[in-house]
């Protein structure tokens, strides 16, 4: 009997010790994040310690119901003999007393504060201080990356609210945030976020090092940081992906990318990124994979038409008119019969007109800008054709090219596509089809030399990675995309195990 009792006592002591170590491991893990706070509520070190995520708790409740109670009424400490007595002192209904590490971790991520009597105590109080209304406002919807299907939640200018939005979706202590201050005058808060155990340490260290090396006076937006930390500034292509959508940033973090948030900016920059990332819409993943793949392919084809449509028109009309079918040749000849300018001047005139209308529409209020774009396009286009300044066929091609450029989900890549049309127009006007080939060769060479945080910009096409083609030009089904992209070099390659899903489904059918 005594031997059994002694063995039971030893097991209980061992369980308490292991659980205590688990609580200690939990704090060691979450202390890596800059938004995690831990400090004593009294002057006595190591006594009555509170721990919480600063971005998840309601600061007003923390001040009024906890900090003021213990700091302005110290006599309340005399009533606190054990952690269970905390319910008699703090006027909060939802207080849980536990010594379970998993429960403590789960509650901590939901906006609870952990209160310990002493630093190494395994029995703690979990106090509900969640800020459930953080980030909720009417202007919280996305504006530039709108989608019909899926969440419409966007980031705000408040960096703490943005971290709160990320932690709501990524509910794990593996989400690590590191804070750096940039700007000799502004001293702007910048957060580097990644998921521990997934993201490559090399990418995290590269991003951190580049941010710490920035020597600038004032940082207003992540767009400025983007220009400082990208691998090559002599390119029109964005090498890091900016987004205002919470779901896109969460997807990037889960895949193994690094995210950068800046105080005062509603945009988050993620990297490393590849060229295909800029033509992927979050909406692709909320539709059946066949429809998602179809719309993505249409998007890529639209971009190609937007870049090469007008330059091919110039090359064919100027140098290769023998390629025009006889049935179409008459219509083209009639449309250009009274036009006194060569095709290149026609194209440049219409392209610049479209750019002027677009810029004017952006700078004006929303309703006025939309009206100006529609009315201005119709009036100027019709007047140009009637005045014989341009042909109606070219007007259709330029309008379709401008329309196709809007299918790009990322605004910065849309600007790049608008820019690329002009050098190709110039090459086509000088050398015709050969000029277009030369322009494409220059473009491909330039793209293959670009890198994003040391990762090739054109992967998985070059270097060729067939395994990563499953989520590139088309979107395969979820059963085929269970692995993270290899080019990101993630620590954990599996996102989920589709075979387990199939097994559970077959068991259910039986």
N, C-alpha and C positions, 0 to 999 in steps of 0.2 A: 504493500500500500504506500509506504513512504517513498519507495523508488518511483512509483507511478506519479505521485504528487510532485516529486523533485523534477522528474522529466517534463511534467506539464508546466511547472514554473519556468524551467529553462527554455521551453518552447515559447512561452509568453514573452519572456525577456528578449529572446532572439527576434521575435516578430516586432516588438516595440522598437528595438534597435534598428532593424531593417527599414521600418516605416519612417523612423526619424531620419535615417540616411536618405530615404526617398524624398522627404520634404526638403532636406538640404540640397539634394540633386535638382529638385524642381527650382529652387531659388537660384542655384548656380547657373541653370539654363536660362531662366528668364532675365537674369541680370545682364545678359548680353545685349538686350534691347534698350535703346535710349529712353523709351517712354515708360519703362518700368521704374517705380519709385519704392524705396524702402527706407524707413527711418523710425527712431523711437519717439513715442508720444510724451515721454517724461525726460527729465534731465539725467536720469540714471541710465547709463549706457547698457545696452543689451536687455532692457526691461520694457515690456509692453511695446512691441514692434508692430508697425502696420506696413503692409506691402500691397501694391496695386498697380494696374496699368493706368497711367495718367490719361490716356486717350479714351478709356472705356468708362471711367467713373464720372459721376456728376460732381463737379468741384464745389458747387453750392451745398449739396448735402454733406460732402466730406468736411467742409469748414464748419457748418452749423451743428451737425449732429455728432461729430467725432472730435475734431481738433479743438473746438471751443469747450466741449464738455470736459476734456482732460487737462487743458492748459489754463482755462479760466476758472474752473472749479476743481482744484486738485484734491479737495477732501473726498471726492467721489472715489479716489483710488483706495481709500480705506475700506470701501465696501467690496473691493475686488480681491477676493481670496483665491479664487480659481477661475479658469476661463469661462466656465458655465455661468458665472455671475454677471457676465457682460450684458446679458439680456435685461438685467435690472437697471443698468446704467444708461444704455444707449436706446433712444426712443425710435427704434426701427423694428418693424414687425418681422421681416425676413432675415433672421440670423440663424445660421446652421453651425452646430458644434460637431466637429469630426476629427478623426485622425487618419482618414483615408486620403492618400496622395492624389489618386485619380479624381476623386470628387473635388478636392481643393484646386486641382489644375483646371477642371471643367468650369467650376464657378469663377475662377480668376479670369478666364477668357470671356465670361459673360458679364463682366463688370462688377464682380464682388471684390471686396478688400479682405485680405487675410490678416487677422490679428493674433499675435502670439504673446503669452505672458513673458516668456524668456526666449532667447535667440534659438536655442536648440530644442524647444518644446515641439513634440509631434502632435499634440492635441491643440487645434486652432479653432478660431471663430471665423466664419465666413459671413461677411456683412454685405447685404445687397445695396450697392451704390450705383447701379447701372444708369448710364445716360442714354436712355432709349430714344430720345428725340434729337440726338446729335446729327447734324447734317440734313435735317428735314426742313425744307423750305420750298417755296413755289419755284424758285429759279434753279433748283437742283437738277433739272432735266438736261440731257445732252442737247447741244445745238448743232455742232458741226459734224458729228458722227451719228446722226439719227438713224434708227432702224425701226421697222414696223413691228417685228417680233423680238421678244426678249426684254431684259431690264432697260430702263431709261435713266438710270441713276448716273450722275456725273460728279466729278470732283469739284471742290470749292476752293476759295482762296485761303481758307484756314487749314494749315498743315496738320493740326491735331485732329480735326474732323476728318481729313482725308485718311489718316492712319486708322481712325476709328472705322471708316467705311471698309478699309482693307481687312481689318481684323474681324469685322462682322462676316465676311465671306470666307476668310482663311482662319478657321477657328482652331488654331494650334499654337503652342508655345514655340514651335520651330520657326515661326515668322519672326525674323530678327530685324530690328531697325537700329541703325547707327547714325548719330547726328554729328554733322560738321557745320561750322560757321564760315561763310564765304563772303568776302566784300570788306575791304578795309574801312569803308564808311558805313555801309548798310548793315554789316554783320548779319547777313541773311541766314536763317536756319535752313539747312538742307539735310534731308533724310535719305539714307541708302537702305533699301529694303531688299531682303532675299529670304529664301526658305532654307534653313539649316538642314543638311542631309540630302538636299536635292541640287542646289546651285553649286557650280564649280567655284572653288576658292580662288582660282586664278581670275575669273571674271569679277568677283567681288573685290579682290585686291587691286586689280587694274582700275576699276571704277573709282575706288576709294583714293588711290594714289593720284589719279588725274584730277579729281575734285580738290584734293588737298594742295595740289600744285597751282591752282588758279590764283593769280594775283590781279585783282580787279577792285575797283572802288565800290560800285553799286550793282547788285544783282536784283533785277525786277521780276524775271520770269525764267522758267526752265528752258525757254528757247535760247536764252543767252548761255546757260550751262551747256546746252546741246552743242553750241558752236565751239566751246572751249574743250570739251572732252571727246569729240569725235576724232576718228583716226586720221581723216584727211579733210582739210578745209578747202582744198582746190577742186571741189566737185559740186555740181548742182543737186546731187542726190542726198537725201537725208540718211545718215548712217545709224542713227538711233531713232526708235519709233516713239513719237509723242502721241498721247491719247488723253482724252477727257472722260473716257468711259471706265467705270470701275470694273466691269466684267472683263474688259480687254486687259487691264492691268493685272487682274487676278489670274487670268489665263496665262499671261506671260510669266508670272511668278511661279505658278504651278509647273510650267514647262521647264523651269530652271534658269530663267533670265533674272537680271537685276533691275530694280526700279528705283528711280530718283525722283523725290518730291521736293518742292521748294516752297517756302513760305510766300504767300501772296500770289501763287500761280494755281490756276485750276487744271493744269496739265501735268501729267506724269510722263517721264521719259524712261523707256525700257530698252534693254540691250543685253546681249548682242542681237541684232536683227538682220534679216536677209531681205533681198529685193521682193520676194514673193509675199512677205508679211504685210506689205503695204497695199496689197490687192485682196487681202482676206478681211471679210466683214464678220463681226460676231454673230450676225444673223445667219451665216452659213451653218453654224452649229446648232441652231434652234429649229432648223428645217430638216426634213428627211434628207439623207445624204445624196440621193439622186438629184433632188431639187437644188440643194446647196451646191453640188458640183456643177450643175447646169448654169446657175447664176454666176458662180465664180468664173467659169470659162467664158461666159458672155462678157464679164467685166474685163478679163484679160484681152479678149478680142477687141473690145471697145477702145482700150488704151492703145493697142497697136494701130487701129484705124485713126485715132486722134493724132498720133505722132506722124504717121506716114501718108495719110489721106491726101492732104494738099500738095505735098512734095511729089507724089506719084502723078497727080493731075498735071503739074507743071512739066514733069519729064515727058509724059505721054503727048501733051498738046504741043510742046516745043520741039522735041527731038524724035519721038517714037509714035507719030500719028498713024503709021501703018498698022499699029496694034489695035486701033479702034475698029470695031465691027462696022460693016457697011450700013447696017440698020441704024446704028447710033451716030455715025459720022455726020449725017445730014442734020440731026438735031443739034449737035455741038457746033457745026458750022454756022447754022442760023443764029444760035444764041450768042456767038462771038462776032457776027458779021459787022455790027456797028461799033464794036468796042475798039477804041484807038490805042489801047495800052497792051503791052505784052503780058502773058499770063502771070509772070512773077510779080509785076506791079499790081495786078488785080488781087492776087492772093495777099500781098502785104497790106494793101488798103483794107481788105475785108478783115484780115486777122487783127490788125491794129484797132479797127472799129469794134470788133468783138471784145478785145481787151479793155478798151475805154468804157464800153457799156458795163462790163463786169466789174471794173474798179469803181465806177460811179455807183453801181448798185450796192457794193459792199460798204461804201462810205456813207451812204444815205440811210435814213431810218428804214426799217424792214419793209413796211407797206409801200413807201415811196420808191424804194429800190426795186422791189418786184415789179411795180407798175412801169418804172423807167426801163427795165430790161425788156419787158414784153412789148410795150409800145415803141420804144426806141428801135428795137430789132426789126419790127415789122415795117415801121416808117422808113428807116434808113435803107433797109434791104430793098423795099419796093422802089424807093426813089433812085437808088443806085442802078437798078436794072432799067428803069424807064429813061434815065439820063444816059444810058449806054456807058456807064463807068465800069460795069462788070457784067458777066454773063449770069443767067439764072441757074445754070448747072453748077458753076463754081459757088454760087451763093448757097445752094443746097449742101455741097460738100463741106464748106467751111462751117455751116450751121451744125451739121452732123458731127464734125470734128470737135467743135466746142461742147456740144451736148455729151459726146462720149467721154470727154475729160472729166465730167462731173460724176462719173460712175466710180471713180477712185475713192475709197473710204477715207484715206488720210489726206488732209489738206496740203501738207508740205509736198507730198509726191504729186499731187494735182498741179501744183505750181511748177514742178520740174517738168512734167509732161507738156505744159504750156510753153515752157522755154525751149524744149528740144525741137519743136516744130520749126523754129526760125533758122537754125544752122542747116537743117535738112532741106528747107526751101531754098537756101542759098546754094547748096551743093547741087540740087536738082536743076536749078536755073543755069548753072555753069557747065555741068557735065552730063546732065540728063540721068538716065538710069545708072550709069557708072558712078555719078555723084552720090546717088542714094546708097549704092553698095559701099562706097568709101565711107559715107557717114555711118552706116551700120557697123562696118569694121572698126572704126574709131570708137563707137559706142560700146561694142562688145569688149574691146581691149581695155577700155577705161573701167568697165564694170568688173572685169575679172581681176583688176589690180586693187580694187577697193576692199577694205576690211572693216568690220564692226567689232570693236574690242578684241582684235586679233583673229576674228572668225571671218572666213571668206564671205563676201557679200552675195555671191551668186550660187552658194551652196543651196540645194542639193544637186543643181545642174552642173556646176563646176566648182570644186571637185565633185565628181558624180557620186551621189549617195542614193542608190536605188531604194534603200529601206525608208528614206525620208520623203520619197516622192508620193507617199500615200496621203499626205496632207499638204499638197503644193498647188498644182494647176487644178486638181480635182480634190474633193474631200471624200475620203473613203468612209465606210461605216465605222461605228465605234468599236466593233469587234476587231477591226484591222488597225486601229490607231491607239492601241493600249500602251505603246512605248513612247517615251519622250524622244525628241530629235537627238540623234547621235552627235550632230555638230555642236550642240551646246555642252557636250561633255558632262552630263548630269551625274551626280553621285548615285542616284537611284534611277535606273532606266525605265522601270515599270510605273505607270500611272495607276493602272488597275489590271486585274487578271480576268480577261474575257472568258476563259475556260471555266472559272468558278461560277460566273453568271450563267453559262450554258448548263452547267451541272445542276444549279439550283432550279433553273427553269424546267429541266427534264424531270427532276424530282417532283416538282409541283404538278407537272402534267400527269405523272403516274398516280 
